[in-house]
Amino acid sequence: MTKEMRRLSIVMLAMFLALFGSTSWIQVIQAQALNDDPGNRRTLYDSFEVQRGSIIAGGSVIAASVPSDDIYSWQRQYTDAAMWAPITGWINPVLGSSSGIEQIMNQSLSGTDDTQFLARLEQIISGAPARGSNVLLTVDPELQRVAYDALQGYEGAVIATEPSTGRILAMVTSPSFDTNVLSSHDSAGVNAAYDQLAADPLKPLFNRAIGGDLNPPGSTFKLVVTSAALSSGDYTPESTFPNPGSWTIPGTSNTLYNFDRGTCGPGETVTLADALRLSCNIPMAELAVELGDDAIREEAEKFGFNAEFATPLPASVSRYPRGLDDARTALSGFGQGDVVATPLQIAMVSAGIANGGVVMNPQLLDSVVAPDLTVQETFEPSEFGRALTEDVADQMRTLMVANVRDGAASGARIDGVDVAGKTGTAEHGPGDPYTLWFTGFAPADDPEIAVTVMVENGGGLGQAGTSSGIAAPIAKKVIEAVLNR
């Protein structure tokens, strides 16, 4: 070989290595960052050049791709679309938009995730058509249907979890919408449909289970205040408080009443157990001021308040603010004032009590499975942290059972089963409809399911709607669906 040929060969080799290195850097090192870039429309188009993986719940396919006769090759279709909308979301290549699991798990569904590199390589070598992987959810389709049907006619949300794992068994919101309309390849039709949904005053695009316009948790927050008191060691369920029919909020001229405007049962004093069982505001406000806002906030944060959660769907942060004065602390004693929460957060409170004081991270994903049924990724339960000792959790469980058995939450009572629960009625402006809450679990001695229900607009009855009459029976139906298997 001549000297000139040797030099040319070295130059060509160097150029080849540089090209190989740069493409490898882009395709391997930078791939994840490029795929995550919201401005990279190529990722969205790639999602439709391959047969997108299915979203599956309990063996039922709830989102799948079918052949399309346009440039996008595949059309996304949803089964029971409105029931699953808050979970699946939608994906639309025409508009470059997506939401829900379709957005969060796009790389797995489109087959572009780093963990699927070998699968893509095998498809290229074998000549098999490119396909995305399937995403399996923790949701039980039967419970999802029961919760969805029970919520119809109301504005609100239901979320059910497995206390010991944090696995989400049902997540529904109402009103909902048809995701098939937003996945259409008709851009004009999709834009018109989206604008109509966005302008709807009932806000069907909100996933009320984890976000939307957050509501005060009402008396469900009394669980947090009570657990803070018991955890302090300074109180027991038999600790007593003055029992007036009205009470002036500290530092103000405002008068506080119990819900029925009477005393909290007979007698000049009332126990903590009875105050919770009868859901009285005055003794809980007195207790909150005695504890102080720091103690209540710290207890709330043990359950997840002021923290961000992703299921992997991102949830709005439930808030217990810092630096509350005595007046606002008193209001927080019964879940009013500056305290707001998602149904997911209140579900974590009751599930944490059910789980012996250990709060689990909420989990919506089970696994990612390749088209050849190879499991590519699994999602294991994880702890958020311990909120209560086992002894305090047992005390809270007993108090919540009394709430359902012969207290304010009797609407969730099930014959032959100890149900632990707590209702809540969140007030807004004068004359405004209440927000109705229930949270609880069953069976109380060996919890299989924890359920939280939130119904807005007073369940259509304004201030005449009650939590025990509307929210608790919805939860009861979901609990019964589990117990009757």
C-alpha positions as CSV (number, residue, x, y, z in Angstrom):
1,M,0.0,0.0,0.0
2,T,1.4,3.4,-0.9
3,K,1.9,6.2,1.6
4,E,-0.9,8.2,0.0
5,M,-3.4,5.3,0.2
6,R,-2.4,4.6,3.9
7,R,-3.0,8.3,4.7
8,L,-6.4,8.2,2.9
9,S,-7.4,5.0,4.7
10,I,-6.5,6.6,8.1
11,V,-8.5,9.7,7.2
12,M,-11.5,7.6,6.1
13,L,-11.3,5.5,9.3
14,A,-11.2,8.6,11.4
15,M,-14.2,10.1,9.6
16,F,-16.1,6.8,10.0
17,L,-15.2,6.7,13.8
18,A,-16.3,10.3,14.2
19,L,-19.6,9.6,12.4
20,F,-20.2,6.4,14.4
21,G,-19.4,8.2,17.6
22,S,-21.7,11.2,16.9
23,T,-24.6,9.0,15.9
24,S,-24.1,6.7,18.8
25,W,-24.0,9.7,21.2
26,I,-27.3,11.0,19.8
27,Q,-29.0,7.6,19.6
28,V,-27.8,6.3,22.9
29,I,-26.6,9.0,25.3
30,Q,-28.9,11.8,24.2
31,A,-31.9,9.6,23.3
32,Q,-33.7,9.9,26.5
33,A,-33.3,13.7,26.7
34,L,-34.4,14.1,23.1
35,N,-37.5,11.8,23.7
36,D,-38.4,13.8,26.7
37,D,-38.2,17.2,24.9
38,P,-41.8,18.4,24.5
39,G,-40.7,20.3,21.3
40,N,-39.6,17.0,19.6
41,R,-42.6,16.3,17.4
42,R,-40.6,13.4,15.9
43,T,-41.3,11.4,19.1
44,L,-45.0,11.9,18.6
45,Y,-44.9,10.9,15.0
46,D,-42.9,7.8,15.9
47,S,-45.7,6.9,18.2
48,F,-48.0,6.4,15.2
49,E,-45.5,4.9,12.8
50,V,-45.5,1.8,14.9
51,Q,-48.4,-0.1,16.4
52,R,-48.7,1.6,19.8
53,G,-48.9,-0.7,22.8
54,S,-52.1,-1.2,24.6
55,I,-53.1,0.1,28.0
56,I,-54.5,-2.9,30.0
57,A,-56.4,-3.1,33.3
58,G,-57.1,-6.5,34.9
59,G,-56.7,-8.3,31.5
60,S,-59.0,-5.8,29.8
61,V,-57.7,-3.7,26.9
62,I,-58.9,-0.1,27.5
63,A,-56.7,1.6,24.9
64,A,-55.5,0.1,21.7
65,S,-54.3,1.1,18.2
66,V,-56.1,0.1,15.0
67,P,-55.0,0.7,11.4
68,S,-55.7,4.1,9.9
69,D,-55.9,5.1,6.3
70,D,-54.1,8.4,6.7
71,I,-50.4,9.4,7.1
72,Y,-50.4,8.4,10.8
73,S,-50.8,4.7,10.1
74,W,-52.6,4.0,13.4
75,Q,-55.7,5.4,15.1
76,R,-56.0,5.2,18.9
77,Q,-59.3,3.8,20.3
78,Y,-60.6,3.7,23.8
79,T,-63.0,1.3,25.4
80,D,-65.5,2.7,27.9
81,A,-63.8,6.0,27.2
82,A,-65.5,8.2,29.7
83,M,-65.0,5.7,32.5
84,W,-61.2,5.5,31.9
85,A,-60.6,9.1,30.7
86,P,-59.0,10.4,33.9
87,I,-56.4,7.5,33.7
88,T,-55.7,6.9,30.1
89,G,-56.0,10.4,28.8
90,W,-55.6,10.7,25.0
91,I,-53.0,11.1,22.4
92,N,-53.4,13.0,19.1
93,P,-50.6,13.3,16.5
94,V,-52.6,15.9,14.5
95,L,-52.6,18.4,17.3
96,G,-49.4,17.2,18.9
97,S,-51.2,16.7,22.2
98,S,-51.5,14.0,24.8
99,S,-52.5,13.5,28.4
100,G,-52.8,10.9,31.2
101,I,-51.0,7.6,30.9
102,E,-50.7,8.1,27.1
103,Q,-48.4,11.0,27.8
104,I,-46.6,9.8,30.9
105,M,-45.8,6.4,29.4
106,N,-45.5,7.5,25.8
107,Q,-42.0,6.0,25.4
108,S,-43.0,2.6,26.6
109,L,-46.2,2.6,24.5
110,S,-44.4,3.7,21.4
111,G,-41.4,1.4,21.9
112,T,-38.8,4.2,22.2
113,D,-37.9,3.9,25.8
114,D,-34.2,3.1,26.6
115,T,-35.3,-0.2,28.3
116,Q,-36.7,-1.3,24.9
117,F,-33.5,-1.0,22.9
118,L,-32.9,-4.7,22.6
119,A,-36.5,-5.3,21.6
120,R,-36.2,-2.7,18.8
121,L,-32.9,-4.3,17.7
122,E,-34.5,-7.7,17.6
123,Q,-37.4,-6.4,15.5
124,I,-35.0,-4.9,13.0
125,I,-33.0,-8.1,12.7
126,S,-36.0,-10.3,12.4
127,G,-37.9,-8.0,10.1
128,A,-40.9,-8.0,12.4
129,P,-43.1,-4.9,12.3
130,A,-42.2,-2.4,15.0
131,R,-44.6,-2.4,18.0
132,G,-44.7,-0.6,21.3
133,S,-45.0,-2.3,24.6
134,N,-48.2,-2.7,26.7
135,V,-48.7,-0.9,30.0
136,L,-50.5,-2.8,32.7
137,L,-52.4,-0.9,35.4
138,T,-53.2,-1.8,39.0
139,V,-56.8,-0.8,38.5
140,D,-59.6,-3.5,38.9
141,P,-62.1,-3.0,36.0
142,E,-65.0,-4.3,38.1
143,L,-64.3,-1.8,40.9
144,Q,-63.8,0.9,38.3
145,R,-67.2,0.2,36.9
146,V,-68.9,0.1,40.3
147,A,-67.3,3.4,41.3
148,Y,-68.1,5.0,37.9
149,D,-71.8,3.9,38.0
150,A,-72.2,5.0,41.6
151,L,-70.9,8.5,40.9
152,Q,-73.1,9.2,37.9
153,G,-75.3,12.3,38.3
154,Y,-72.8,13.9,40.7
155,E,-69.8,16.1,40.3
156,G,-66.9,14.6,42.1
157,A,-64.4,11.7,42.3
158,V,-63.9,8.3,43.8
159,I,-60.5,6.7,44.5
160,A,-60.0,3.2,46.0
161,T,-56.6,1.8,47.1
162,E,-55.1,-1.3,48.6
163,P,-53.8,-0.1,52.0
164,S,-50.9,-2.5,52.3
165,T,-49.4,-1.7,48.9
166,G,-50.8,1.7,47.8
167,R,-52.0,0.1,44.5
168,I,-54.9,2.2,43.1
169,L,-57.9,-0.1,42.5
170,A,-60.2,2.5,41.1
171,M,-60.0,6.1,40.1
172,V,-63.0,7.8,38.6
173,T,-64.2,11.4,38.1
174,S,-67.5,12.9,37.1
175,P,-68.5,14.5,34.8
176,S,-66.1,12.9,32.3
177,F,-65.7,12.9,28.5
178,D,-65.1,10.7,25.5
179,T,-61.4,10.4,24.8
180,N,-62.1,9.0,21.3
181,V,-63.3,12.4,20.2
182,L,-59.9,13.9,21.2
183,S,-57.9,11.2,19.6
184,S,-59.5,11.7,16.2
185,H,-57.3,12.7,13.2
186,D,-59.9,15.3,12.2
187,S,-58.1,18.4,13.4
188,A,-61.1,20.7,13.0
189,G,-63.4,18.4,14.9
190,V,-60.9,17.8,17.7
191,N,-60.3,21.5,18.2
192,A,-64.0,22.2,18.3
193,A,-64.5,19.3,20.8
194,Y,-61.7,20.4,23.0
195,D,-62.8,24.0,23.1
196,Q,-66.3,22.9,24.1
197,L,-64.9,20.7,26.9
198,A,-62.6,23.5,28.1
199,A,-65.4,26.0,28.2
200,D,-67.8,23.6,30.0
201,P,-68.5,25.1,33.5
202,L,-68.6,21.6,35.0
203,K,-65.0,21.1,33.9
204,P,-65.1,17.6,32.6
205,L,-61.4,17.7,31.7
206,F,-60.4,17.9,35.4
207,N,-59.3,14.7,37.1
208,R,-60.9,15.6,40.4
209,A,-59.4,12.5,42.1
210,I,-55.9,14.1,42.0
211,G,-56.4,17.7,41.0
212,G,-58.7,20.3,39.6
213,D,-60.0,23.0,42.0
214,L,-59.1,21.7,45.4
215,N,-61.6,21.7,48.2
216,P,-61.3,21.9,51.9
217,P,-61.4,18.3,53.3
218,G,-64.0,19.2,56.0
219,S,-64.3,16.9,58.9
220,T,-62.2,14.1,57.2
221,F,-59.3,16.3,58.4
222,K,-60.3,15.6,62.0
223,L,-58.6,12.3,61.5
224,V,-55.3,14.1,61.2
225,V,-56.0,16.4,64.2
226,T,-57.0,13.4,66.3
227,S,-54.0,11.4,65.3
228,A,-51.7,14.4,66.2
229,A,-53.4,14.6,69.6
230,L,-53.0,10.8,70.3
231,S,-49.4,10.8,69.0
232,S,-48.4,13.6,71.3
233,G,-49.0,11.4,74.3
234,D,-50.9,14.2,76.0
235,Y,-54.4,13.0,75.0
236,T,-56.3,9.7,74.9
237,P,-59.7,8.9,73.4
238,E,-61.2,9.7,76.8
239,S,-59.7,13.2,77.1
240,T,-62.4,15.7,77.7
241,F,-63.2,19.2,76.3
242,P,-65.7,21.9,77.3
243,N,-69.0,21.3,75.5
244,P,-70.7,24.6,74.7
245,G,-73.3,25.1,72.0
246,S,-71.4,28.0,70.6
247,W,-67.7,29.2,70.8
248,T,-66.0,32.4,69.9
249,I,-63.0,31.8,67.6
250,P,-59.8,33.2,69.3
251,G,-58.8,36.6,68.2
252,T,-62.1,37.3,66.4
253,S,-65.7,38.1,67.1
254,N,-66.9,35.2,64.9
255,T,-69.0,32.5,66.6
256,L,-68.5,28.8,65.8
257,Y,-71.3,26.3,66.0
258,N,-71.4,22.5,65.7
259,F,-73.1,21.3,62.5
260,D,-76.5,20.9,64.2
261,R,-76.0,24.1,66.2
262,G,-76.4,22.2,69.5
263,T,-73.9,20.8,72.0
264,C,-71.8,17.7,71.2
265,G,-74.0,15.3,73.0
266,P,-75.3,15.7,76.6
267,G,-73.1,17.0,79.4
268,E,-70.8,19.9,80.1
269,T,-67.8,18.1,78.7
270,V,-67.3,15.7,75.7
271,T,-64.6,13.1,75.1
272,L,-62.3,13.2,72.1
273,A,-63.9,9.8,71.0
274,D,-67.4,11.3,71.0
275,A,-66.3,14.5,69.4
276,L,-64.9,12.5,66.5
277,R,-67.8,10.0,66.4
278,L,-70.4,12.8,66.3
279,S,-68.2,15.0,64.1
280,C,-68.5,18.1,66.3
281,N,-66.6,21.2,65.3
282,I,-66.2,23.1,68.6
283,P,-64.2,20.5,70.5
284,M,-62.0,19.8,67.5
285,A,-61.4,23.5,67.1
286,E,-60.5,23.8,70.8
287,L,-58.2,20.8,70.4
288,A,-56.5,22.3,67.3
289,V,-55.7,25.5,69.2
290,E,-54.3,23.5,72.1
291,L,-52.1,21.5,69.8
292,G,-50.9,24.5,67.7
293,D,-50.5,24.7,64.0
294,D,-46.9,23.4,63.9
295,A,-48.0,20.0,65.5
296,I,-51.0,19.7,63.1
297,R,-48.9,20.6,60.1
298,E,-46.2,18.1,61.0
299,E,-48.8,15.4,61.4
300,A,-50.4,16.3,58.1
301,E,-47.1,16.1,56.4
302,K,-46.5,12.6,57.7
303,F,-49.5,11.6,55.7
304,G,-48.3,13.5,52.5
305,F,-49.6,17.0,52.8
306,N,-47.3,19.6,51.3
307,A,-45.6,16.9,49.2
308,E,-45.7,16.1,45.5
309,F,-46.9,12.8,44.3
310,A,-47.0,11.1,40.9
311,T,-49.0,7.9,40.5
312,P,-47.3,8.4,37.8
313,L,-50.1,10.9,37.0
314,P,-49.0,14.1,38.7
315,A,-51.3,15.1,41.6
316,S,-51.9,18.6,42.9
317,V,-50.2,19.3,46.3
318,S,-52.6,19.1,49.2
319,R,-51.8,22.0,51.5
320,Y,-51.6,22.8,55.2
321,P,-49.9,26.2,55.4
322,R,-47.3,27.4,57.8
323,G,-47.7,30.2,60.3
324,L,-51.4,30.0,61.0
325,D,-52.7,32.2,63.8
326,D,-55.0,30.7,66.4
327,A,-58.2,31.7,64.5
328,R,-57.0,29.9,61.4
329,T,-55.7,27.0,63.4
330,A,-59.1,26.6,65.0
331,L,-60.7,26.4,61.5
332,S,-58.2,23.8,60.5
333,G,-59.4,21.6,63.4
334,F,-62.4,20.7,61.3
335,G,-60.8,21.0,57.8
336,Q,-61.8,24.5,56.9
337,G,-59.9,27.7,56.3
338,D,-56.6,27.4,54.5
339,V,-56.5,23.5,54.4
340,V,-57.2,22.0,51.0
341,A,-56.8,18.4,49.8
342,T,-57.2,16.0,46.9
343,P,-59.3,12.9,47.3
344,L,-56.0,11.0,46.7
345,Q,-54.5,12.7,49.8
346,I,-57.4,11.9,52.0
347,A,-57.3,8.4,50.7
348,M,-53.7,8.2,51.9
349,V,-54.8,9.3,55.4
350,S,-57.3,6.5,55.9
351,A,-55.2,3.9,54.1
352,G,-52.2,4.8,56.3
353,I,-54.4,4.2,59.4
354,A,-55.6,1.0,57.9
355,N,-52.0,-0.1,57.3
356,G,-51.0,0.1,60.9
357,G,-49.7,3.7,60.5
358,V,-47.5,3.1,57.4
359,V,-48.4,5.3,54.5
360,M,-47.7,3.8,51.1
361,N,-46.9,5.8,47.9
362,P,-49.9,5.6,45.6
363,Q,-49.3,3.4,42.6
364,L,-51.2,3.2,39.3
365,L,-48.7,1.1,37.2
366,D,-48.2,-2.6,37.5
367,S,-45.7,-3.5,34.7
368,V,-44.6,-2.9,31.1
369,V,-44.9,-6.0,28.9
370,A,-43.4,-6.4,25.4
371,P,-45.5,-7.7,22.5
372,D,-43.9,-11.2,23.0
373,L,-45.1,-11.0,26.7
374,T,-41.7,-10.5,28.1
375,V,-41.9,-8.3,31.2
376,Q,-39.6,-5.3,30.6
377,E,-40.4,-3.4,33.8
378,T,-42.2,-3.9,37.0
379,F,-43.3,-1.4,39.6
380,E,-43.1,-2.4,43.2
381,P,-44.9,-1.0,46.2
382,S,-43.0,1.6,48.2
383,E,-43.4,3.4,51.5
384,F,-43.9,7.1,51.9
385,G,-43.2,6.8,55.6
386,R,-44.7,6.0,59.0
387,A,-47.3,8.4,60.1
388,L,-48.5,6.7,63.3
389,T,-47.3,4.0,65.7
390,E,-49.2,0.8,65.6
391,D,-50.9,1.6,68.9
392,V,-52.1,5.0,67.7
393,A,-53.2,3.4,64.4
394,D,-55.3,0.8,66.4
395,Q,-56.9,3.6,68.4
396,M,-57.7,5.5,65.3
397,R,-59.2,2.4,63.7
398,T,-61.5,1.9,66.8
399,L,-62.6,5.5,66.7
400,M,-63.4,5.2,62.9
401,V,-65.4,2.0,63.4
402,A,-67.5,3.9,66.0
403,N,-68.1,6.6,63.4
404,V,-69.8,4.2,61.1
405,R,-71.4,1.9,63.6
406,D,-73.3,4.6,65.5
407,G,-71.9,8.0,64.5
408,A,-71.9,10.6,61.7
409,A,-70.7,8.1,59.0
410,S,-73.6,5.6,59.4
411,G,-74.3,5.8,55.7
412,A,-71.4,3.4,55.1
413,R,-72.6,0.7,57.5
414,I,-72.6,-2.8,56.1
415,D,-74.3,-5.6,58.1
416,G,-71.9,-8.1,59.5
417,V,-68.8,-6.1,58.6
418,D,-66.9,-3.5,60.7
419,V,-66.3,-0.5,58.4
420,A,-64.0,2.2,59.6
421,G,-64.9,5.6,58.2
422,K,-65.2,9.4,58.6
423,T,-67.5,11.8,56.8
424,G,-66.7,15.5,56.0
425,T,-68.8,18.5,55.0
426,A,-66.7,21.3,53.5
427,E,-68.3,24.8,53.6
428,H,-67.6,27.5,51.1
429,G,-69.2,30.9,50.8
430,P,-72.5,31.8,52.6
431,G,-75.3,30.0,50.8
432,D,-72.9,28.0,48.6
433,P,-73.4,24.2,48.2
434,Y,-71.3,22.1,50.4
435,T,-68.6,19.6,49.3
436,L,-69.4,16.2,50.7
437,W,-66.7,13.7,51.7
438,F,-66.3,10.2,53.0
439,T,-63.1,8.2,53.6
440,G,-62.7,4.8,55.2
441,F,-61.7,1.2,54.9
442,A,-62.9,-2.4,55.4
443,P,-62.9,-4.9,56.9
444,A,-61.6,-2.8,59.8
445,D,-59.6,-5.7,61.4
446,D,-58.0,-6.8,58.1
447,P,-58.4,-4.0,55.5
448,E,-58.7,-5.0,51.9
449,I,-59.7,-1.7,50.5
450,A,-59.7,2.0,51.4
451,V,-62.1,4.3,49.6
452,T,-62.4,8.1,49.5
453,V,-65.4,9.8,47.9
454,M,-65.7,13.6,47.2
455,V,-68.9,15.0,45.9
456,E,-69.1,18.7,44.9
457,N,-72.0,21.1,44.6
458,G,-73.8,19.4,47.5
459,G,-74.7,16.5,45.4
460,G,-77.2,18.7,43.6
461,L,-79.0,19.5,46.9
462,G,-77.1,22.6,47.8
463,Q,-76.7,22.8,51.6
464,A,-79.3,20.1,52.1
465,G,-77.0,17.4,50.9
466,T,-75.2,15.3,53.5
467,S,-72.0,13.3,53.5
468,S,-73.6,10.3,55.2
469,G,-76.6,10.4,52.8
470,I,-74.6,10.9,49.5
471,A,-70.8,10.3,49.8
472,A,-70.9,7.4,52.3
473,P,-73.3,5.2,50.3
474,I,-71.1,5.6,47.2
475,A,-68.1,4.3,49.1
476,K,-70.3,1.5,50.5
477,K,-71.1,0.2,47.0
478,V,-67.4,0.1,46.2
479,I,-66.5,-1.7,49.5
480,E,-69.3,-4.2,49.0
481,A,-68.0,-5.0,45.5
482,V,-64.7,-6.2,47.1
483,L,-66.3,-8.0,50.0
484,N,-68.8,-9.9,47.9
485,R,-66.2,-11.5,45.6
